[in-house]
Amino acid sequence: MAVERALRGAAPHDLLTTARAALRRHYSVTAVELLVADYGMSTLHPVGTPPYTADPVSIHTSAPGRTFGSQQPYIRVAGDSQEVSLHLPVSVRGDRIGVLSLRVPGEHYSPEVLDELGNLAEILGHEIVIAERDTDVYLQARRAERLTLAAEMQWQLLPGRSLTRPEFELGAQLEPAYAIHGDNFDWSTDGDHLTLTVTNGMGEGIEAALLTNLAVNALRNARRAGLDLQDQAYLADQALYQQHRGAAHVSVLLLRFHLATGLMEIVDAGSPRIWRMRNGSVERLEPEAQLPLGMFEDTVYVSQPFRVLPGDRMAFVSDGVYHVSSPAGDHYGDKALARALTSTRLLPPAQVPRAMLTELAGFRGEVEQEDDALVVCMDWHGRRTG
């Protein structure tokens, strides 16, 4: 396809200019705009303008936002049918990047053209992910404000904010998005397993970010060496202890899911908590608590088995969620978390973390956010056989 070839040959910073020229030439498109989601997942920002200067578009109340939320094309036909406005999702394996907005003359529009343009939006998403290795254009466009240095480090650690496979769907969000310091999440999947970690590094600012950076990379190093879950925890624990001699530690929840059977292994090494919704009933899972990573030398970790069933929804939350206080001094505890999971049950996993953190902000009111807040949501579908 000519447009796809043009995108693959474009300079990393020049994808949008290349897309505009190719879409005008081959589809007679009259306007092309690429909008990317900000770090807080509340606004969409045009690519191609200097950072912090573009007028954002609301994710919640705009036509492009409707496409971003539903991950489905949104089509508006002018009353005289002379022009069609299209908003197409730009995503990669379920990770929502933004929206491609186009205007097409009515005589050049058809369902077949819509399918082709939708495929091109997906290809554009893949090209953006590759291009971000070599240019800051798309990362700058995502910023509604400046990131702190600690937040910059944390966001660069992340694998994405959502992931979709036939066996599961994942979504996650961090707050405060532009000033996060110690919380983080990581995931990796292969043909047989999904490995998920939820991390809460102690401290504030750059110290917390450096600590979490060491923990996440130590866990990745052990995972990529092919070690089992408890040995991943052990080696990361040793790396942290050797660096800090017990003066700093990291709370981590390590999980590995067997995609064919739903067997879930857990190493619960600290404060992140696990919630499960099954058949409409919400309960907190409480595996045996083990020591956070880095507290003592030669700590031995043990993985514990659980099982997830098709239709289960799992939520993993940091202490910055369940320890939040209201202006009256009440804690956002287990009951509030159960209500939040129930009230968001109809949302896809990619939207649940943002919705829960928005509710949390309302509960907190004017009370200043003192700790990071992290929510990861997973829907388990299981592997179909036959």
Wavefront OBJ file of the C-alpha trace (Angstrom):
o trace
v 0.000 0.000 0.000
v 1.407 3.363 -1.060
v 0.602 5.215 2.187
v 2.104 2.433 4.290
v 5.299 2.498 2.218
v 5.502 6.261 2.611
v 5.163 5.995 6.407
v 7.816 3.301 6.658
v 10.226 5.476 4.691
v 9.526 8.696 6.600
v 11.970 10.324 8.998
v 10.988 9.608 12.622
v 9.953 13.211 13.343
v 8.122 13.575 10.034
v 5.416 10.893 10.169
v 2.516 13.350 10.302
v 3.750 15.459 7.358
v 4.305 12.295 5.351
v 0.868 10.933 6.280
v -0.823 14.200 5.261
v 0.816 14.223 1.835
v 0.119 10.551 1.148
v -3.506 10.665 2.342
v -4.227 13.728 0.203
v -2.660 12.086 -2.831
v -4.319 8.666 -2.530
v -7.604 9.393 -0.704
v -8.225 13.079 -1.497
v -8.271 13.792 2.258
v -8.637 17.534 2.884
v -7.475 17.682 6.527
v -5.317 15.428 8.731
v -4.655 15.838 12.459
v -2.916 13.476 14.848
v -3.896 13.796 18.522
v -2.014 11.941 21.273
v -3.178 11.293 24.840
v -1.488 13.182 27.641
v 0.147 11.444 30.586
v -2.900 12.031 32.767
v -5.201 10.394 30.170
v -7.576 13.360 30.317
v -6.784 15.335 27.153
v -5.662 14.802 23.566
v -2.910 17.029 22.148
v -2.150 17.828 18.479
v 1.214 16.648 17.198
v 3.263 19.226 15.329
v 3.147 22.198 17.698
v 5.691 23.123 20.384
v 5.091 21.458 23.774
v 2.620 23.041 26.205
v 1.292 25.477 23.541
v -1.420 23.522 21.735
v -5.092 23.718 22.712
v -5.995 20.302 24.143
v -9.119 18.329 23.293
v -11.028 16.657 26.111
v -10.970 12.871 26.138
v -14.355 12.882 27.893
v -16.465 15.378 25.926
v -15.138 15.536 22.351
v -15.624 13.547 19.161
v -11.953 12.428 19.095
v -12.282 11.551 22.773
v -15.269 9.364 21.955
v -13.091 7.399 19.545
v -10.252 7.199 22.069
v -12.550 5.803 24.756
v -14.429 3.315 22.595
v -11.511 2.409 20.301
v -13.996 2.485 17.440
v -14.181 4.870 14.456
v -16.495 7.840 14.928
v -18.027 9.194 11.727
v -19.779 12.504 11.115
v -21.409 13.187 7.768
v -22.081 16.792 6.787
v -25.704 17.627 6.127
v -25.077 18.090 2.422
v -22.889 14.931 2.345
v -20.086 16.899 0.716
v -17.605 16.012 3.442
v -17.173 13.250 6.010
v -15.263 13.700 9.286
v -13.539 10.577 10.570
v -11.897 9.960 13.941
v -9.865 6.752 13.981
v -8.139 5.072 16.962
v -4.337 4.966 16.889
v -3.237 2.061 19.067
v -0.728 -0.790 19.196
v -1.783 -4.167 20.629
v -4.378 -2.485 22.803
v -2.071 0.338 23.992
v -4.008 3.509 23.199
v -1.779 6.222 21.714
v -4.264 8.714 20.310
v -6.638 9.537 17.455
v -6.201 10.269 13.743
v -8.797 12.845 12.622
v -9.523 13.208 8.895
v -11.905 14.982 6.554
v -12.780 13.161 3.339
v -14.901 14.447 0.421
v -18.218 12.622 0.346
v -17.677 11.282 -3.182
v -14.437 9.593 -2.086
v -15.847 7.971 1.046
v -17.091 4.368 1.306
v -17.056 1.531 3.864
v -14.058 0.086 2.051
v -12.204 3.393 2.372
v -13.070 3.493 6.074
v -11.516 0.041 6.553
v -8.374 1.065 4.693
v -7.994 4.282 6.668
v -8.545 2.396 9.927
v -5.711 0.018 9.006
v -3.490 2.982 8.177
v -4.203 4.525 11.588
v -3.029 1.273 13.183
v 0.109 1.258 11.028
v 0.754 4.866 12.043
v 0.598 3.772 15.691
v 3.273 1.137 15.106
v 5.467 3.668 13.325
v 5.109 6.138 16.212
v 6.268 3.510 18.715
v 9.345 2.826 16.584
v 9.982 6.521 15.929
v 9.967 7.370 19.662
v 13.363 5.685 19.928
v 14.833 8.440 17.769
v 12.730 11.578 18.301
v 11.015 13.439 21.142
v 8.248 14.897 18.940
v 5.478 12.522 20.062
v 6.535 12.392 23.712
v 6.601 16.205 23.850
v 3.127 16.405 22.350
v 1.758 14.235 25.189
v 2.686 16.807 27.850
v 0.035 19.091 29.261
v 2.752 20.431 31.573
v 6.354 19.696 32.422
v 7.232 16.362 33.990
v 9.412 16.275 37.072
v 12.696 14.450 36.570
v 11.454 11.598 38.761
v 8.292 11.296 36.659
v 10.356 11.329 33.451
v 12.348 8.375 34.755
v 9.255 6.452 35.837
v 7.304 6.892 32.585
v 10.319 5.790 30.545
v 10.369 2.527 32.519
v 6.816 1.550 31.604
v 5.988 -1.079 28.961
v 2.826 0.838 27.950
v -0.468 1.640 29.633
v -2.627 -1.109 28.189
v -2.190 -4.447 26.451
v -4.619 -6.788 24.745
v -4.207 -10.466 23.931
v -6.826 -13.150 23.338
v -6.286 -14.504 26.870
v -6.418 -11.182 28.768
v -6.714 -7.394 28.693
v -4.588 -5.076 30.838
v -4.811 -1.374 31.701
v -2.853 0.769 34.167
v -2.425 4.368 35.300
v -0.176 6.339 37.679
v -0.967 9.529 39.596
v 0.124 12.264 40.006
v 0.967 11.714 36.341
v 3.378 14.645 36.054
v 5.066 14.210 39.441
v 5.098 10.454 40.108
v 8.164 9.191 41.963
v 8.133 5.667 43.472
v 5.240 3.617 42.016
v 5.594 1.621 38.829
v 4.304 -1.403 36.939
v 5.824 -3.749 34.383
v 4.635 -6.639 32.278
v 5.959 -9.102 29.730
v 4.262 -11.860 27.791
v 5.350 -14.799 25.673
v 3.616 -17.808 24.186
v 2.947 -19.416 27.564
v 3.011 -16.789 30.315
v 2.180 -13.257 31.371
v 4.494 -11.819 34.037
v 3.226 -8.732 35.881
v 4.920 -6.665 38.592
v 3.516 -3.795 40.661
v 6.201 -1.784 42.439
v 6.201 0.774 45.261
v 9.629 2.256 46.058
v 10.052 4.013 49.393
v 10.964 7.682 49.624
v 10.191 10.709 47.501
v 11.390 12.441 44.369
v 14.518 11.372 42.572
v 15.580 8.971 45.350
v 12.366 6.967 44.987
v 12.657 6.977 41.202
v 16.255 5.715 41.322
v 15.295 2.995 43.788
v 12.388 1.790 41.665
v 14.555 1.974 38.548
v 17.055 -0.393 40.128
v 14.317 -2.772 41.285
v 12.500 -2.929 37.946
v 15.684 -3.493 35.960
v 16.911 -6.133 38.425
v 13.598 -7.972 38.060
v 13.775 -7.702 34.271
v 17.344 -8.987 34.272
v 16.333 -12.029 36.324
v 13.177 -12.634 34.263
v 15.092 -12.444 30.980
v 17.584 -14.968 32.346
v 14.679 -17.435 32.471
v 14.462 -17.660 36.273
v 11.270 -18.588 38.092
v 9.275 -16.063 40.082
v 10.817 -16.618 43.500
v 14.349 -16.439 42.089
v 13.471 -13.200 40.309
v 12.465 -11.785 43.684
v 15.612 -13.163 45.341
v 18.054 -11.673 42.827
v 16.306 -8.290 42.828
v 16.350 -8.362 46.628
v 20.115 -8.984 46.566
v 20.726 -6.173 44.071
v 18.867 -3.697 46.285
v 20.524 -4.896 49.495
v 24.008 -4.711 48.001
v 23.344 -1.138 46.887
v 21.603 0.196 50.016
v 22.486 -2.329 52.795
v 18.905 -2.374 54.067
v 18.541 1.414 54.300
v 16.032 1.434 51.422
v 13.548 -1.163 50.239
v 10.911 -1.715 47.566
v 7.463 -3.254 47.998
v 6.662 -5.472 45.029
v 3.842 -7.714 43.936
v 5.120 -10.300 41.433
v 2.669 -12.405 39.446
v 2.984 -14.943 36.675
v -0.041 -16.287 34.801
v -0.008 -19.503 32.800
v -2.011 -18.568 29.714
v -3.289 -22.075 28.939
v -4.570 -22.959 32.414
v -5.113 -19.731 34.370
v -2.707 -20.840 37.098
v -1.425 -17.710 38.858
v 1.780 -17.670 40.897
v 2.238 -14.803 43.380
v 5.138 -13.447 45.403
v 3.676 -10.817 47.733
v 6.690 -8.794 48.863
v 5.146 -5.656 50.307
v 2.250 -3.254 50.166
v 0.492 -3.516 46.743
v -2.832 -5.348 47.126
v -4.858 -7.708 44.927
v -8.608 -7.591 44.366
v -10.736 -10.011 42.376
v -14.217 -9.627 40.954
v -15.824 -12.979 40.142
v -19.472 -13.386 39.153
v -20.219 -9.895 40.457
v -18.689 -10.529 43.881
v -15.619 -8.507 44.927
v -13.038 -9.859 47.364
v -9.483 -9.100 48.369
v -6.932 -11.877 47.838
v -4.448 -12.165 50.669
v -1.424 -14.309 49.810
v 1.200 -14.821 52.495
v 2.990 -11.527 53.125
v 6.756 -11.639 52.604
v 9.497 -9.075 53.198
v 9.916 -6.150 50.788
v 12.928 -6.375 48.486
v 16.215 -5.079 49.890
v 15.437 -5.140 53.607
v 17.759 -7.976 54.624
v 20.498 -10.099 53.110
v 19.659 -13.550 51.704
v 15.880 -13.328 52.114
v 14.161 -16.410 50.702
v 10.937 -15.895 48.728
v 8.208 -18.426 47.993
v 5.590 -18.243 45.252
v 2.007 -19.198 46.068
v -0.523 -20.659 43.631
v -3.947 -19.212 42.858
v -6.162 -19.659 39.826
v -8.026 -17.195 37.645
v -11.137 -18.179 35.707
v -12.550 -16.795 32.469
v -14.630 -13.746 33.355
v -12.505 -12.781 36.385
v -11.462 -9.164 36.786
v -8.331 -8.476 38.837
v -7.218 -5.129 40.260
v -3.805 -4.369 41.745
v -3.470 -1.169 43.762
v -0.675 0.600 45.639
v -0.917 1.957 49.165
v -1.348 5.438 47.713
v -4.886 4.330 46.846
v -6.127 2.549 49.964
v -4.349 4.857 52.451
v -5.816 8.091 51.053
v -7.705 10.228 53.581
v -10.769 12.403 53.038
v -11.039 15.953 54.411
v -12.869 14.377 57.381
v -9.954 12.007 58.041
v -11.632 8.839 56.745
v -9.475 6.267 54.908
v -10.295 5.100 51.393
v -10.311 1.509 52.547
v -11.523 -1.900 51.442
v -15.217 -1.005 51.218
v -14.541 2.007 49.007
v -12.279 -0.054 46.747
v -14.926 -2.750 46.407
v -17.504 -0.104 45.478
v -15.134 1.412 42.908
v -14.575 -1.957 41.260
v -18.293 -2.624 41.161
v -19.152 0.788 39.740
v -16.565 0.402 36.928
v -17.472 -3.187 36.044
v -18.850 -2.242 32.602
v -15.739 -0.313 31.559
v -12.923 -2.029 29.643
v -9.705 -2.549 31.645
v -7.920 0.272 29.822
v -10.432 2.775 31.250
v -10.869 1.373 34.769
v -7.647 2.752 36.351
v -8.379 6.313 35.204
v -11.974 6.065 36.452
v -10.910 4.696 39.847
v -8.242 7.368 40.297
v -10.743 10.076 39.369
v -13.093 8.768 42.066
v -10.164 8.681 44.476
v -9.404 12.343 43.750
v -13.021 13.216 44.538
v -12.795 11.334 47.839
v -9.568 13.146 48.734
v -11.103 16.543 47.956
v -8.794 19.439 48.764
v -6.424 17.238 50.751
v -3.004 17.313 49.053
v -1.917 14.031 47.437
v 1.017 12.886 49.560
v 1.782 9.556 47.904
v 1.773 8.008 44.462
v -1.359 6.125 43.451
v -1.274 3.194 41.039
v -4.081 1.009 39.676
v -3.653 -1.948 37.311
v -6.766 -3.741 36.001
v -6.849 -7.090 34.216
v -9.707 -9.020 32.627
v -8.987 -12.718 32.230
v -10.576 -14.430 29.234
v -8.569 -17.630 29.212
v -7.327 -19.563 26.237
v -9.942 -21.027 23.962
v -9.358 -24.590 22.882
v -10.505 -26.346 19.772
l 1 2 3 4 5 6 7 8 9 10 11 12 13 14 15 16 17 18 19 20 21 22 23 24 25 26 27 28 29 30 31 32 33 34 35 36 37 38 39 40 41 42 43 44 45 46 47 48 49 50 51 52 53 54 55 56 57 58 59 60 61 62 63 64 65 66 67 68 69 70 71 72 73 74 75 76 77 78 79 80 81 82 83 84 85 86 87 88 89 90 91 92 93 94 95 96 97 98 99 100 101 102 103 104 105 106 107 108 109 110 111 112 113 114 115 116 117 118 119 120 121 122 123 124 125 126 127 128 129 130 131 132 133 134 135 136 137 138 139 140 141 142 143 144 145 146 147 148 149 150 151 152 153 154 155 156 157 158 159 160 161 162 163 164 165 166 167 168 169 170 171 172 173 174 175 176 177 178 179 180 181 182 183 184 185 186 187 188 189 190 191 192 193 194 195 196 197 198 199 200 201 202 203 204 205 206 207 208 209 210 211 212 213 214 215 216 217 218 219 220 221 222 223 224 225 226 227 228 229 230 231 232 233 234 235 236 237 238 239 240 241 242 243 244 245 246 247 248 249 250 251 252 253 254 255 256 257 258 259 260 261 262 263 264 265 266 267 268 269 270 271 272 273 274 275 276 277 278 279 280 281 282 283 284 285 286 287 288 289 290 291 292 293 294 295 296 297 298 299 300 301 302 303 304 305 306 307 308 309 310 311 312 313 314 315 316 317 318 319 320 321 322 323 324 325 326 327 328 329 330 331 332 333 334 335 336 337 338 339 340 341 342 343 344 345 346 347 348 349 350 351 352 353 354 355 356 357 358 359 360 361 362 363 364 365 366 367 368 369 370 371 372 373 374 375 376 377 378 379 380 381 382 383 384 385 386
